[in-house]
Amino acid sequence: MSPAATLAVALRALRRNAMRTGLTALGIIIGVAAVIVMVALGAGAQQSIEAQIRSVGSNIVMVSAGSGPAGPVRLGQGNTTTLTPADAEAIRDGIGGIRYLSPSVNLRTQIVAEASNWGTQVQGAGAELSLLRSWPLEQGSFFSEQHVARADRVAVLGSVTRDQLFGAGTDPTGMTIRIRNQPFRVVGVLSPKGQAAMGQDQDDTVIVPYTAVQKRLLGITYLQNITISAEDGVDLTRLTAQVTALLRTRHRIAEGEENDFMVRTLEEMASVLTSTTTTMRWLLAGIAGVSLVVGGIGIMNIMLVSVTERTREVGLRLAVGARDVDVLLQFLVEAVVLSVTGGALGVLAGVVAVQVVGRMTGWSASVTADAVLLAFGFATAIGVFFGFYPARKAAALDPITALRYE
Amino acid sequence: MSEPLIRVRDLVRTYRVGDVDVQALRGVSLDVEPGEFVALTGPSGSGKSTFMHLLGCLDTPTSGSYALNGRDVSGLSRRALAGVRNREIGFVFQGFNLLPRTTAVENVELPLVYRPGMTAAARRAKAVAALEAVGLGDRLGHHPNQMSGGQQQRTAIARALVNDPILLLADEPTGNLDSRTSIEVMGLFQGLNRSRGLTILLVTHEHEIAEFAGRVVAFRDGRVRLDRRVAHPQTAEAALRALAAQPDLDVAAPA
């Protein structure tokens, strides 16, 4: 039997029970659509994380104060006092390929304006932070190296903090805010940047010279972090190694001893996040795949019914010279047509659902070609797999028994 | 003497039903020459249908040999038997076995669909010719449910003829038809036998139907009991005249 004739017979048989065909295909449609939506949402989440990481800058190296040396009491991350402004200077002067550098000391506290107050993150930073983070100002200007050198009480507000303290759209430059009872003059407001990869709002912040935090607010001389951005084309792995070597020398860490600091690139953090979302994505797709398998069982069920109903037809076809393989192919093609049609409609439904969900939730969800191919291929494979047993059963029928079947 | 079309020797067919062996055929030997019109008769369970299934390559014998047109087919594979059925044999069934919701011409084309390398146009031409040969040239596009029983059986006969078989097998072809239509169908078989020299084997348990054949082979308990030539077979014209002469019982019944 020619392929075209086999296909025509399958289509005719499917049309004959349109309702049944539709309901069976629905199982596959839902399964395929679910896979596509799940993968698309996962991919969207991944893309937004990657975009946020890019917005911070992919050429960034973070040096953080580490855990203290091994001893009876280990204080944990960020509790050593060995990272100093002098280290920052040494990195800047001793290592090539650095574009911007900003030491930082942060604290969380309540800040007070004339009539309102707001609890937020106070970041002590260097004058280059705005450049380092590619973070332009909306109003005023960033504080200068002079401000840092003099430990001046000046502040640059994040847009959320500005909105909370002074009201949205106002220009607070020149106004005074109080941080731990110390007056700080507002010199600028940063433009909105949105959420960071970890979910915190980057605009909910106040940035002041790190020297001011050290001297005026905390009374300390050490640093919590040093953020470095590399020049284009600089190998971050090499830069990391250089920084590590320099700090080990400066901190007099003997060979074999642990670092009292940590050097990481944002790419490393990003890759951890990405692999997590990738795992989630495949997990979701796997769950959706279960519904595809259930759809496949529906196909098998209906094909078994179809074979039973058409036993006499099979008997006749065998009697007039159909070979087993002709009968096998006839039912197999029917099952595959069912699953492929369901798969195609499922892709359509999935694409529509992704648009709707994306618009409703504001998530960036995009249908990827590999998701479509995966779902479609899986649907076809399910048609073959679950169609084979009923088709085999039909092909193995004894012509006489089949002809006499009532 | 020419080679017989059918040469059967000591054909045995045993079925296993549960733990019991049922001997449907207990050693049948029979020769059928090309161009013969043979009626196989006998009560149900006599083995005539089993014999026909074996002749039609729908079944394989437990023992014995069967040569069709000089070729031993008793040991062929399922696949090879399908090929023999497709090219050498035409089947007509009691229940017509037409595909529903499928036109007459598409039903007739069915055997040719399983013949590789045949174009759709060639299939259609042969199917139309076969339907014209049975007098249904004006019913090509009709569905089975739009046709009378006689027309449906004639469509089924056209389907059996479409592959130019050397052997036509009919299993109780008049079992679902009224007397007049039965006679017409038997007339059609006789015509095909005479005009084309087509060899026909027909299973029936009706004596009147068997009388149309040139030879009657009677089965009983899985064996051939009687094999006789019919000197003057019944003709459709005579049978129809006799039918018309019969008093119509329904009308003549006293009120």
Interface residues (C-beta under 8 A of the other chain):
Chain A: M1 S2 A5 R12 R16 R312 E313 G315 L316 R317 L318 A319 V320 G321 A322 R323 D324 V325 D326 P399 I400 L403
Chain B: H53 G56 L58 D59 R78 R79 A82 G83 R85 N86 R87 F91 F93 N97 L99 R101 T102 L110 P111 V113 Y114 R115 P116 R159 N163
